[in-house]
Amino acid sequence: MVKLDNAPDPKKRAAQDSTKRDETRQAAIFNFSQNVLNELNSDNVPTLPINYSIYFERMLDEQPEDFRQKVGETLSLYSDEIDAAIDSNIRVEKEIKQSFIQIKSMLQAVALIYKNLNVMKAIVKKRRDGLANNMNLLALQNTITGFGGDLTKLTALLEKHLEVIKINYEEIGKVFKLIEERSIYDTTYEVYNKKFFISALENEIDSIKRYGYEAAFLMLKTRDELIESVKNLKERSNIFKSISQSLLSTSRRSDIVAHYGDGCFAILMKYTGENGAKMACDRIRAMLANIRYDDDGKEFKLDAQIVYGMLPKEGSVEQIVSNALDAFNAHKDETEPVFLG
C-alpha cells in the first residue's frame, strides 16, 4: 500500500511537465535554427544577420501552425526593442515634418496680421481724405493723421519682423527639402516611399547577380471604378491607409512595403520564388476580401489588381516597374493576380 506522504506533489509535477515542454520547444527551435543555417550554406548565401532573418521567416511559413505559434511566442520576448530601433528614424521624420507644418502655419498667421494692418491703414487714409476739406473738424483730422502715422510706424516695424521670419522660413524650407530628398518613409500611409522602393530594387538586383538567389516583387492597385465611386477624398485616403496597414500586417518583417504613388502599393520579397510570391498574393487577396466599407449607405468590398514577378539578373528597375504598371491597364478585367513572366 502506497503511503500518502510518498505521493507526488501535484504542483511539483506540473512544474516538471512545464519544464519538459519548454525543453522540447527549445530543442525544436534549435533544430529549426540549425536547418536555416544549413539552407543558407546550401544556397551559397552569406550567413549575415539580414540573410538569416529572411530565410528564417521564409522557412517558418512552411512549418505547421502550432510550431509557428511557438516560435512567435519566443520571438515576442525580443521584438519590442527591435521594433523601437527600426521605428526611431521614422518617428524623427514625422516629427520634423510636423514641426515644419507648424512653422508654416505661424508664418501664415503673421502674414494675415500684416494684411489686416494694411487694410486698417487704407481705411484710415480713406477717412482722412474724406475729412480733408472739412475745416470744422480740423482737430479730428489731426488725431486721425497722428493715428495714421503711428500705424505706419507699426507696419514698418512689422515688415522688418516679417522679413526676418521669411528668411528663417526659407532656410527651414531648404532643410526640409533636403530631408524630403533623403526621406525613406511615406508619413501618410506609414510605409516606405517610392524612392526607397526603387533603391531597394536596384540593390536587390545587384545581390541577385552576385549570389544567384531568387527575389520577387508585387504591385497592388485598387480598381479605378471602385476609387472613382468614392467621391470624398478623405474617404479615399482612409481606404488607402487601410490597404497599407493590411499589407504590413500580412507581410514578413524582411519584406519591404512601399507606397509607389496614387494609391498604388508595392512589396519587395527577398529570397522568394514564384510559388512563394503567389502565396503572398493569395494571402493579400483573402485579406482584402474581408475588408468592407460603407459610403453613403452603400457597402462595398475592396477590389484590387495585383501583378507580381521575379526580379531578373539583368534589366533596369525602370523597365521592371513600367512593365508592372502597364500590366494593370492590359489586364483590367483579370480577377486573379497576374504573373509577369
Residue frames as qw, qx, qy, qz and C-alpha x, y, z in Angstrom:
[[0.000, 0.889, 0.458, 0.000, 0.00, 0.00, 0.00],
 [0.426, 0.415, -0.015, 0.804, 1.41, 3.38, -1.01],
 [0.284, -0.574, -0.456, 0.618, 1.59, 5.96, 1.72],
 [0.198, 0.925, 0.316, 0.073, 0.07, 9.35, 1.10],
 [0.322, -0.838, 0.215, 0.384, 3.29, 11.01, 2.20],
 [0.491, -0.240, 0.633, 0.548, 5.08, 9.42, -0.76],
 [0.484, 0.691, 0.529, 0.095, 2.52, 10.56, -3.35],
 [0.443, 0.197, 0.201, 0.851, 3.92, 13.08, -5.89],
 [0.003, 0.565, 0.291, -0.772, 3.19, 16.74, -5.23],
 [0.489, 0.694, 0.518, 0.103, 0.73, 17.97, -7.93],
 [0.085, 0.974, -0.074, -0.196, 2.36, 21.41, -8.09],
 [0.370, -0.590, 0.626, 0.351, 5.83, 19.92, -8.38],
 [0.580, 0.202, 0.743, 0.267, 4.68, 17.55, -11.12],
 [0.384, 0.863, 0.326, -0.024, 3.02, 20.40, -13.03],
 [0.086, -0.899, 0.326, 0.278, 6.26, 22.37, -12.82],
 [0.499, -0.295, 0.742, 0.337, 8.23, 19.37, -14.10],
 [0.554, 0.518, 0.633, 0.158, 5.81, 18.93, -17.01],
 [0.215, 0.964, 0.076, -0.139, 6.11, 22.62, -17.85],
 [0.285, -0.721, 0.536, 0.335, 9.90, 22.37, -17.79],
 [0.570, 0.033, 0.765, 0.299, 9.81, 19.37, -20.12],
 [0.464, 0.763, 0.447, 0.051, 7.54, 21.23, -22.55],
 [0.022, 0.954, -0.187, -0.232, 9.90, 24.23, -22.53],
 [0.425, -0.480, 0.686, 0.345, 12.88, 21.97, -23.17],
 [0.580, 0.342, 0.707, 0.217, 11.06, 20.26, -26.04],
 [0.320, 0.917, 0.229, -0.062, 10.12, 23.62, -27.52],
 [0.152, -0.858, 0.396, 0.290, 13.68, 24.91, -27.23],
 [0.542, -0.191, 0.750, 0.328, 15.04, 21.77, -28.86],
 [0.537, 0.602, 0.575, 0.139, 12.60, 22.12, -31.78],
 [0.171, 0.979, 0.003, -0.114, 13.52, 25.78, -32.28],
 [0.368, -0.662, 0.564, 0.328, 17.22, 24.94, -32.05],
 [0.592, 0.106, 0.736, 0.311, 16.87, 22.27, -34.74],
 [0.419, 0.814, 0.397, 0.064, 14.90, 24.63, -36.92],
 [0.059, -0.946, 0.216, 0.234, 17.52, 27.37, -36.50],
 [0.478, -0.404, 0.686, 0.370, 20.24, 24.93, -37.49],
 [0.573, 0.439, 0.657, 0.218, 18.23, 23.98, -40.58],
 [0.236, 0.957, 0.118, -0.117, 18.08, 27.65, -41.54],
 [0.239, -0.762, 0.510, 0.320, 21.87, 27.84, -41.40],
 [0.569, -0.033, 0.768, 0.293, 22.16, 24.68, -43.46],
 [0.494, 0.716, 0.489, 0.064, 19.83, 26.12, -46.08],
 [0.056, 0.958, -0.161, -0.232, 21.88, 29.31, -46.29],
 [0.362, -0.532, 0.691, 0.328, 25.06, 27.31, -46.81],
 [0.599, 0.267, 0.736, 0.168, 23.35, 25.06, -49.36],
 [0.406, 0.848, 0.335, 0.062, 22.27, 28.10, -51.39],
 [0.622, 0.132, 0.020, 0.771, 25.73, 29.67, -51.08],
 [0.110, -0.859, -0.184, -0.465, 24.28, 32.74, -49.38],
 [0.272, 0.361, -0.542, 0.709, 26.44, 34.58, -46.80],
 [0.479, -0.531, -0.686, 0.135, 25.23, 33.93, -43.25],
 [0.063, 0.250, -0.177, 0.950, 24.70, 37.60, -42.45],
 [0.155, 0.265, 0.701, -0.644, 22.03, 38.55, -39.89],
 [0.483, 0.365, -0.019, -0.795, 19.73, 40.04, -42.54],
 [0.500, 0.223, -0.735, -0.399, 20.01, 36.96, -44.76],
 [0.141, -0.064, -0.943, 0.293, 19.42, 34.66, -41.81],
 [0.303, 0.294, 0.473, -0.774, 16.32, 36.65, -40.82],
 [0.552, 0.330, -0.301, -0.704, 14.87, 36.42, -44.33],
 [0.460, 0.135, -0.863, -0.159, 15.50, 32.68, -44.62],
 [0.023, 0.092, 0.832, -0.546, 14.16, 32.15, -41.12],
 [0.460, 0.315, 0.277, -0.783, 10.85, 33.83, -41.98],
 [0.571, 0.317, -0.518, -0.553, 10.55, 32.10, -45.34],
 [0.386, 0.082, -0.918, 0.031, 11.16, 28.63, -43.90],
 [0.165, 0.118, 0.705, -0.680, 8.91, 29.38, -40.93],
 [0.572, 0.230, -0.075, -0.784, 5.99, 29.90, -43.34],
 [0.620, 0.185, -0.701, -0.299, 6.38, 26.26, -44.39],
 [0.119, 0.077, -0.890, 0.433, 6.08, 24.93, -40.81],
 [0.285, -0.545, -0.782, -0.106, 2.86, 23.76, -39.09],
 [0.207, -0.774, -0.160, -0.577, 0.70, 26.37, -37.41],
 [0.734, -0.665, -0.134, 0.036, 1.42, 25.19, -33.85],
 [0.749, -0.111, 0.007, 0.653, 5.18, 25.44, -34.41],
 [0.236, 0.541, 0.149, 0.793, 4.87, 28.93, -35.92],
 [0.450, -0.794, -0.186, -0.364, 2.86, 29.96, -32.88],
 [0.810, -0.482, -0.084, 0.323, 5.52, 28.64, -30.50],
 [0.590, 0.141, 0.085, 0.791, 8.26, 30.48, -32.38],
 [0.024, -0.705, -0.225, -0.673, 6.14, 33.63, -32.41],
 [0.622, -0.760, -0.171, -0.074, 5.75, 33.48, -28.63],
 [0.774, -0.290, 0.015, 0.562, 9.51, 33.14, -28.24],
 [0.421, 0.352, 0.198, 0.812, 10.30, 35.97, -30.65],
 [0.202, -0.838, -0.316, -0.396, 7.80, 38.29, -28.98],
 [0.662, -0.642, -0.151, 0.356, 10.10, 38.48, -25.97],
 [0.530, -0.283, 0.220, 0.769, 12.68, 40.30, -28.08],
 [0.341, 0.587, 0.532, 0.506, 10.58, 42.16, -30.62],
 [0.136, -0.938, -0.291, 0.132, 9.90, 45.35, -28.67],
 [0.385, -0.684, 0.261, 0.562, 13.48, 46.61, -28.67],
 [0.438, 0.072, 0.645, 0.623, 13.97, 45.68, -32.33],
 [0.162, 0.758, 0.571, 0.269, 10.79, 47.47, -33.37],
 [0.231, -0.912, -0.117, 0.318, 11.83, 50.55, -31.39],
 [0.428, -0.442, 0.432, 0.659, 15.17, 50.69, -33.20],
 [0.341, 0.328, 0.689, 0.549, 13.55, 50.30, -36.61],
 [0.019, 0.832, 0.529, 0.162, 10.91, 52.93, -35.93],
 [0.397, -0.626, -0.132, 0.658, 13.24, 55.57, -34.47],
 [0.221, -0.112, 0.404, 0.881, 14.16, 57.18, -37.81],
 [0.061, -0.529, -0.707, -0.466, 10.56, 57.07, -38.94],
 [0.299, -0.792, -0.473, 0.243, 9.41, 58.94, -35.83],
 [0.341, -0.465, 0.091, 0.812, 12.09, 61.59, -36.36],
 [0.116, 0.179, 0.584, 0.783, 10.90, 62.16, -39.93],
 [0.187, -0.680, -0.669, -0.235, 7.31, 62.51, -38.81],
 [0.369, -0.735, -0.311, 0.475, 8.21, 64.94, -36.02],
 [0.301, -0.263, 0.266, 0.877, 10.33, 67.11, -38.32],
 [0.004, 0.352, 0.638, 0.685, 7.60, 67.31, -40.91],
 [0.287, -0.752, -0.594, 0.008, 5.01, 68.13, -38.26],
 [0.377, -0.597, -0.114, 0.699, 7.25, 70.91, -36.91],
 [0.190, -0.018, 0.440, 0.877, 7.60, 72.37, -40.39],
 [0.128, -0.593, -0.685, -0.404, 3.81, 72.38, -40.77],
 [0.359, -0.767, -0.422, 0.322, 3.51, 74.32, -37.52],
 [0.334, -0.400, 0.142, 0.841, 6.13, 76.86, -38.62],
 [0.078, 0.253, 0.611, 0.746, 4.32, 77.31, -41.90],
 [0.236, -0.726, -0.634, -0.123, 1.07, 77.89, -40.04],
 [0.384, -0.662, -0.213, 0.608, 2.77, 80.51, -37.85],
 [0.241, -0.158, 0.353, 0.890, 4.07, 82.40, -40.87],
 [0.059, -0.483, -0.684, -0.544, 0.64, 82.34, -42.46],
 [0.317, -0.773, -0.515, 0.190, -0.83, 83.83, -39.27],
 [0.339, -0.530, 0.027, 0.777, 1.78, 86.61, -39.21],
 [0.146, 0.105, 0.558, 0.810, 1.12, 87.31, -42.87],
 [0.155, -0.664, -0.686, -0.256, -2.58, 87.57, -42.13],
 [0.339, -0.744, -0.301, 0.490, -1.91, 90.10, -39.35],
 [0.291, -0.286, 0.309, 0.859, 0.24, 92.11, -41.73],
 [0.033, 0.370, 0.688, 0.624, -2.51, 92.04, -44.33],
 [0.245, -0.766, -0.594, 0.019, -5.10, 93.22, -41.82],
 [0.344, -0.620, -0.091, 0.699, -2.89, 96.09, -40.70],
 [0.179, -0.022, 0.488, 0.854, -2.58, 97.21, -44.29],
 [0.118, -0.596, -0.704, -0.368, -6.35, 97.13, -44.55],
 [0.332, -0.773, -0.401, 0.362, -6.61, 99.29, -41.43],
 [0.326, -0.377, 0.187, 0.846, -4.08, 101.70, -42.88],
 [0.065, 0.263, 0.627, 0.731, -6.13, 102.01, -46.06],
 [0.227, -0.730, -0.641, -0.075, -9.28, 102.65, -44.05],
 [0.353, -0.677, -0.187, 0.619, -7.62, 105.43, -42.06],
 [0.238, -0.143, 0.397, 0.875, -6.35, 107.04, -45.27],
 [0.041, -0.486, -0.704, -0.516, -9.81, 106.89, -46.79],
 [0.297, -0.794, -0.506, 0.156, -11.40, 108.52, -43.76],
 [0.376, -0.537, 0.019, 0.755, -8.67, 111.17, -43.57],
 [0.164, 0.091, 0.530, 0.827, -9.12, 112.07, -47.22],
 [0.139, -0.649, -0.687, -0.296, -12.83, 112.38, -46.63],
 [0.355, -0.820, -0.328, 0.308, -12.21, 114.93, -43.90],
 [0.560, 0.008, 0.134, 0.818, -9.60, 116.94, -45.80],
 [0.047, 0.436, 0.292, 0.850, -11.95, 119.75, -46.84],
 [0.488, -0.728, -0.435, -0.206, -13.86, 119.96, -43.59],
 [0.257, 0.502, -0.400, 0.723, -12.13, 122.72, -41.57],
 [0.584, -0.552, 0.116, -0.583, -14.59, 122.41, -38.72],
 [0.967, -0.253, 0.018, -0.039, -13.16, 119.01, -37.99],
 [0.387, 0.747, -0.488, 0.232, -9.51, 120.05, -38.00],
 [0.388, -0.553, 0.653, -0.342, -8.86, 118.63, -34.58],
 [0.897, 0.032, 0.393, -0.201, -10.35, 115.30, -35.53],
 [0.768, 0.615, -0.169, 0.057, -8.31, 115.28, -38.72],
 [0.085, 0.735, -0.611, 0.282, -5.13, 115.86, -36.74],
 [0.661, -0.329, 0.602, -0.303, -6.00, 112.99, -34.47],
 [0.927, 0.291, 0.218, -0.089, -6.59, 110.65, -37.36],
 [0.531, 0.754, -0.360, 0.143, -3.37, 111.84, -39.03],
 [0.215, -0.640, 0.676, -0.295, -1.43, 111.08, -35.89],
 [0.825, -0.074, 0.510, -0.234, -3.04, 107.69, -35.69],
 [0.835, 0.549, -0.031, -0.021, -2.12, 107.06, -39.29],
 [0.249, 0.767, -0.554, 0.209, 1.49, 107.92, -38.55],
 [0.505, -0.430, 0.688, -0.294, 1.59, 105.54, -35.62],
 [0.899, 0.204, 0.340, -0.184, 0.07, 102.85, -37.75],
 [0.647, 0.707, -0.282, 0.046, 2.70, 103.44, -40.45],
 [0.055, -0.671, 0.693, -0.258, 5.47, 103.03, -37.90],
 [0.714, -0.173, 0.612, -0.293, 3.88, 99.87, -36.60],
 [0.878, 0.453, 0.096, -0.126, 3.55, 98.49, -40.11],
 [0.420, 0.752, -0.491, 0.130, 7.22, 99.28, -40.87],
 [0.324, -0.516, 0.735, -0.297, 8.28, 97.50, -37.70],
 [0.837, 0.077, 0.475, -0.261, 6.12, 94.51, -38.55],
 [0.745, 0.638, -0.182, -0.075, 7.64, 94.41, -42.04],
 [0.118, 0.684, -0.695, 0.186, 11.11, 94.08, -40.51],
 [0.557, -0.242, 0.728, -0.318, 9.96, 91.26, -38.27],
 [0.859, 0.365, 0.245, -0.262, 8.20, 89.59, -41.16],
 [0.547, 0.713, -0.437, -0.025, 11.36, 89.79, -43.29],
 [0.156, -0.518, 0.806, -0.241, 13.33, 88.03, -40.55],
 [0.719, 0.044, 0.611, -0.329, 10.69, 85.33, -40.29],
 [0.779, 0.579, -0.042, -0.237, 10.64, 84.98, -44.07],
 [0.306, 0.680, -0.664, 0.049, 14.41, 84.48, -44.21],
 [0.355, -0.307, 0.830, -0.302, 14.26, 81.88, -41.45],
 [0.795, 0.274, 0.385, -0.379, 11.33, 80.19, -43.17],
 [0.677, 0.645, -0.315, -0.163, 13.26, 79.94, -46.42],
 [0.076, 0.559, -0.808, 0.168, 16.22, 78.40, -44.60],
 [0.573, -0.060, 0.725, -0.377, 13.93, 75.90, -42.92],
 [0.796, 0.478, 0.077, -0.363, 12.42, 75.19, -46.33],
 [0.450, 0.636, -0.624, -0.054, 15.86, 74.29, -47.68],
 [0.195, -0.329, 0.876, -0.295, 16.46, 71.92, -44.78],
 [0.703, 0.191, 0.512, -0.456, 13.03, 70.39, -45.24],
 [0.724, 0.577, -0.235, -0.297, 13.66, 69.89, -48.96],
 [0.225, 0.538, -0.808, 0.090, 16.91, 68.12, -48.13],
 [0.431, -0.107, 0.798, -0.409, 15.06, 65.90, -45.66],
 [0.775, 0.392, 0.196, -0.455, 12.42, 65.16, -48.29],
 [0.576, 0.608, -0.518, -0.174, 15.11, 64.15, -50.78],
 [0.173, 0.375, -0.881, 0.232, 16.64, 61.77, -48.26],
 [0.641, -0.123, 0.432, -0.622, 13.37, 60.56, -46.78],
 [0.151, 0.113, -0.960, -0.207, 12.60, 56.86, -47.00],
 [0.048, 0.348, 0.863, -0.364, 9.17, 56.98, -45.42],
 [0.199, -0.439, -0.481, -0.732, 5.65, 57.90, -46.52],
 [0.043, -0.007, 0.623, -0.781, 4.17, 59.58, -43.45],
 [0.585, -0.013, -0.098, -0.805, 0.63, 59.48, -44.83],
 [0.890, 0.000, -0.322, -0.322, 0.39, 55.71, -45.21],
 [0.574, -0.628, 0.500, -0.162, 3.17, 54.77, -42.75],
 [0.932, 0.103, 0.267, 0.221, 5.13, 52.61, -45.18],
 [0.483, -0.306, 0.359, 0.738, 8.28, 53.20, -47.24],
 [0.373, 0.738, 0.033, -0.561, 8.12, 55.66, -50.13],
 [0.818, 0.573, 0.048, -0.034, 8.66, 55.25, -53.88],
 [0.264, 0.821, -0.493, 0.117, 12.27, 56.43, -53.82],
 [0.425, -0.483, 0.740, -0.195, 13.27, 53.90, -51.18],
 [0.863, 0.189, 0.437, -0.171, 11.46, 51.09, -53.02],
 [0.684, 0.711, -0.163, 0.013, 13.29, 51.86, -56.28],
 [0.028, 0.742, -0.641, 0.193, 16.61, 51.95, -54.43],
 [0.656, -0.260, 0.668, -0.236, 15.80, 48.63, -52.72],
 [0.882, 0.414, 0.194, -0.109, 15.02, 47.03, -56.08],
 [0.470, 0.783, -0.394, 0.099, 18.32, 48.20, -57.52],
 [0.234, -0.602, 0.722, -0.250, 20.26, 46.84, -54.54],
 [0.803, -0.033, 0.541, -0.247, 18.38, 43.55, -54.68],
 [0.820, 0.568, -0.045, -0.050, 19.13, 43.04, -58.39],
 [0.221, 0.751, -0.595, 0.184, 22.82, 43.62, -57.64],
 [0.491, -0.386, 0.723, -0.294, 22.67, 40.98, -54.90],
 [0.893, 0.255, 0.300, -0.217, 20.91, 38.53, -57.23],
 [0.632, 0.700, -0.331, 0.040, 23.70, 38.95, -59.77],
 [0.009, 0.665, -0.690, 0.285, 26.31, 38.36, -57.09],
 [0.374, -0.244, 0.825, -0.347, 24.79, 35.45, -55.17],
 [0.285, 0.039, -0.835, -0.469, 22.31, 33.93, -57.62],
 [0.116, 0.306, 0.856, -0.402, 19.32, 33.63, -55.28],
 [0.016, -0.550, -0.670, -0.498, 15.67, 34.45, -56.09],
 [0.007, 0.335, 0.408, -0.849, 13.65, 37.52, -55.17],
 [0.081, 0.564, 0.730, 0.378, 10.16, 38.60, -56.15],
 [0.054, 0.146, 0.204, -0.967, 8.02, 41.70, -56.07],
 [0.081, 0.595, 0.782, 0.165, 4.37, 42.58, -56.39],
 [0.049, -0.018, 0.014, -0.999, 2.38, 45.72, -57.05],
 [0.004, 0.539, 0.830, -0.140, -1.20, 46.32, -55.97],
 [0.075, -0.028, -0.133, -0.988, -3.65, 48.92, -57.23],
 [0.347, 0.413, 0.666, -0.516, -7.26, 49.48, -56.22],
 [0.351, 0.436, 0.704, 0.437, -9.52, 49.19, -59.25],
 [0.070, 0.097, 0.133, 0.984, -10.28, 52.52, -60.90],
 [0.381, -0.471, -0.534, -0.590, -14.05, 52.05, -60.89],
 [0.580, -0.539, -0.560, 0.244, -14.03, 51.45, -57.15],
 [0.382, -0.292, -0.184, 0.857, -11.97, 54.54, -56.33],
 [0.040, -0.201, -0.335, -0.919, -13.93, 56.73, -58.75],
 [0.433, -0.565, -0.626, -0.318, -17.14, 55.75, -56.98],
 [0.514, -0.602, -0.387, 0.473, -15.78, 57.21, -53.72],
 [0.243, 0.832, 0.163, 0.471, -16.11, 60.97, -54.22],
 [0.445, -0.889, 0.094, -0.057, -14.88, 62.02, -50.78],
 [0.517, 0.642, -0.496, 0.275, -11.09, 62.49, -50.99],
 [0.313, -0.546, 0.633, -0.451, -10.65, 61.92, -47.27],
 [0.889, -0.044, 0.346, -0.296, -12.51, 58.63, -47.52],
 [0.819, 0.512, -0.251, 0.065, -10.30, 57.60, -50.43],
 [0.169, 0.659, -0.620, 0.391, -7.24, 58.30, -48.31],
 [0.623, -0.354, 0.545, -0.436, -8.72, 56.20, -45.50],
 [0.963, 0.221, 0.050, -0.149, -9.15, 53.31, -47.93],
 [0.621, 0.601, -0.431, 0.259, -5.51, 53.55, -48.97],
 [0.196, -0.598, 0.617, -0.472, -4.45, 53.70, -45.32],
 [0.858, -0.147, 0.358, -0.336, -6.40, 50.51, -44.60],
 [0.898, 0.410, -0.154, 0.041, -4.66, 48.81, -47.51],
 [0.331, 0.676, -0.541, 0.375, -1.19, 49.90, -46.38],
 [0.437, -0.477, 0.602, -0.468, -1.76, 48.71, -42.81],
 [0.944, 0.055, 0.211, -0.250, -3.19, 45.42, -44.04],
 [0.757, 0.542, -0.331, 0.155, -0.16, 44.85, -46.27],
 [0.021, 0.637, -0.629, 0.445, 2.12, 45.49, -43.31],
 [0.677, -0.305, 0.499, -0.447, 0.22, 43.03, -41.14],
 [0.956, 0.189, 0.175, -0.138, 0.32, 40.23, -43.72],
 [0.607, 0.676, -0.383, 0.169, 3.91, 40.70, -44.90],
 [0.850, -0.205, -0.263, 0.407, 7.10, 39.31, -43.39],
 [0.378, -0.837, 0.017, 0.395, 9.44, 41.50, -41.38],
 [0.492, -0.275, 0.480, 0.672, 12.03, 41.25, -44.16],
 [0.358, 0.615, 0.586, 0.387, 9.57, 42.38, -46.86],
 [0.143, -0.211, -0.013, 0.967, 9.70, 46.00, -47.97],
 [0.157, 0.714, 0.681, 0.035, 6.22, 47.52, -48.23],
 [0.202, -0.226, 0.096, 0.948, 6.04, 50.86, -50.02],
 [0.382, 0.760, 0.411, -0.327, 3.57, 53.37, -51.41],
 [0.545, 0.133, 0.463, 0.686, 4.54, 53.84, -55.03],
 [0.049, 0.164, -0.078, -0.982, 2.11, 56.69, -55.59],
 [0.506, -0.001, -0.272, -0.818, -1.58, 57.49, -56.22],
 [0.802, -0.152, 0.305, -0.490, -2.78, 54.62, -54.08],
 [0.870, 0.316, -0.378, -0.017, -0.51, 52.05, -55.75],
 [0.580, -0.668, 0.454, -0.104, 1.47, 49.89, -53.33],
 [0.703, 0.475, -0.529, 0.020, 4.46, 47.60, -53.85],
 [0.774, -0.537, 0.328, -0.069, 6.22, 44.85, -51.91],
 [0.448, 0.597, -0.665, 0.026, 9.76, 43.53, -52.38],
 [0.913, -0.322, 0.170, -0.185, 10.11, 39.94, -51.18],
 [0.110, 0.693, -0.713, -0.021, 13.70, 38.80, -50.72],
 [0.064, -0.231, 0.970, -0.044, 14.71, 35.15, -51.13],
 [0.604, 0.307, 0.530, -0.511, 11.28, 34.32, -52.52],
 [0.198, -0.002, 0.831, 0.520, 10.48, 32.13, -55.52],
 [0.312, -0.161, -0.484, -0.802, 7.47, 32.19, -57.81],
 [0.501, -0.422, -0.751, -0.087, 5.42, 29.89, -55.58],
 [0.348, -0.392, -0.498, 0.690, 6.17, 31.99, -52.52],
 [0.056, 0.091, -0.108, -0.988, 5.17, 35.16, -54.36],
 [0.416, -0.286, -0.644, -0.575, 1.92, 33.53, -55.50],
 [0.469, -0.452, -0.714, 0.255, 1.16, 32.54, -51.91],
 [0.182, -0.287, -0.261, 0.903, 1.75, 36.14, -50.80],
 [0.239, -0.080, -0.377, -0.891, -0.68, 37.37, -53.46],
 [0.490, -0.377, -0.743, -0.256, -3.30, 34.87, -52.32],
 [0.381, -0.410, -0.593, 0.579, -2.92, 35.98, -48.70],
 [0.021, -0.178, -0.030, 0.983, -3.36, 39.61, -49.68],
 [0.356, -0.197, -0.564, -0.718, -6.45, 38.89, -51.80],
 [0.495, -0.434, -0.751, 0.042, -8.04, 36.94, -48.96],
 [0.291, -0.354, -0.420, 0.783, -7.26, 39.74, -46.55],
 [0.112, 0.063, -0.174, -0.976, -8.74, 42.45, -48.80],
 [0.382, -0.308, -0.730, -0.476, -11.87, 40.38, -49.37],
 [0.432, -0.506, -0.690, 0.286, -12.64, 40.66, -45.66],
 [0.154, -0.269, -0.184, 0.933, -12.46, 44.45, -45.60],
 [0.098, 0.699, 0.669, 0.231, -15.80, 46.22, -46.03],
 [0.133, -0.094, -0.084, 0.983, -16.52, 49.92, -46.49],
 [0.109, 0.729, 0.669, -0.099, -19.68, 51.91, -46.18],
 [0.174, -0.101, 0.178, 0.963, -20.03, 55.03, -48.34],
 [0.398, 0.020, -0.095, -0.912, -23.29, 57.00, -48.23],
 [0.750, 0.000, 0.402, -0.525, -25.13, 53.93, -47.00],
 [0.866, 0.402, -0.240, -0.174, -23.70, 51.70, -49.73],
 [0.681, -0.517, 0.509, 0.095, -21.46, 48.83, -48.65],
 [0.759, 0.581, -0.292, -0.038, -18.68, 47.60, -50.88],
 [0.857, -0.380, 0.211, 0.276, -15.59, 45.42, -50.51],
 [0.087, -0.770, 0.466, 0.428, -12.07, 46.32, -51.54],
 [0.879, 0.364, 0.289, 0.108, -11.22, 45.06, -55.00],
 [0.120, -0.829, 0.413, 0.357, -7.68, 45.43, -56.25],
 [0.829, 0.511, -0.226, 0.028, -5.48, 44.38, -59.14],
 [0.607, -0.633, 0.449, 0.167, -2.27, 42.55, -58.28],
 [0.766, 0.573, -0.286, 0.062, 0.69, 41.93, -60.57],
 [0.630, -0.648, 0.419, 0.086, 3.81, 40.08, -59.47],
 [0.795, 0.548, -0.248, 0.080, 7.02, 38.75, -60.89],
 [0.850, -0.305, 0.016, 0.430, 10.57, 37.64, -60.30],
 [0.038, -0.920, 0.253, 0.295, 13.45, 40.09, -60.25],
 [0.878, 0.441, -0.062, 0.173, 15.82, 39.37, -63.14],
 [0.715, -0.364, 0.103, 0.588, 19.58, 39.34, -63.00],
 [0.293, 0.032, 0.336, 0.895, 19.64, 41.77, -65.91],
 [0.038, -0.693, -0.572, -0.438, 17.44, 44.71, -66.78],
 [0.056, 0.300, -0.228, 0.925, 16.68, 48.15, -65.42],
 [0.022, 0.351, 0.748, -0.564, 14.42, 48.84, -62.48],
 [0.315, 0.351, -0.020, -0.882, 12.57, 51.43, -64.56],
 [0.449, 0.124, -0.699, -0.543, 11.65, 48.80, -67.14],
 [0.223, -0.172, -0.938, 0.200, 10.57, 46.31, -64.49],
 [0.116, 0.414, 0.538, -0.725, 8.25, 48.80, -62.83],
 [0.350, 0.322, -0.278, -0.834, 6.99, 50.10, -66.17],
 [0.357, -0.008, -0.874, -0.330, 6.03, 46.57, -67.24],
 [0.113, -0.327, -0.847, 0.405, 4.13, 46.10, -63.97],
 [0.209, 0.442, 0.251, -0.835, 2.22, 49.37, -64.37],
 [0.374, 0.227, -0.553, -0.709, 1.40, 48.55, -68.00],
 [0.216, -0.124, -0.968, -0.043, 0.03, 45.20, -66.85],
 [0.161, 0.378, 0.603, -0.684, -2.60, 47.00, -64.77],
 [0.430, 0.458, -0.098, -0.772, -4.07, 48.51, -67.94],
 [0.373, 0.264, -0.784, -0.420, -3.60, 45.40, -70.07],
 [0.352, -0.182, -0.917, 0.047, -5.39, 43.12, -67.56],
 [0.288, -0.236, 0.213, -0.903, -8.15, 45.35, -66.16],
 [0.790, -0.157, -0.170, -0.568, -10.72, 42.55, -66.21],
 [0.626, 0.145, -0.742, 0.190, -8.44, 39.92, -64.69],
 [0.653, -0.662, -0.031, -0.366, -9.58, 38.85, -61.22],
 [0.918, -0.271, -0.043, 0.285, -6.56, 36.69, -60.41],
 [0.323, -0.784, 0.320, 0.423, -3.04, 38.03, -59.72],
 [0.731, 0.677, -0.087, -0.003, -1.14, 38.49, -62.98],
 [0.754, -0.405, 0.307, 0.416, 2.31, 36.94, -63.20],
 [0.327, 0.874, -0.271, -0.235, 4.86, 38.87, -65.24],
 [0.939, -0.027, 0.269, 0.213, 6.75, 36.09, -66.98]]
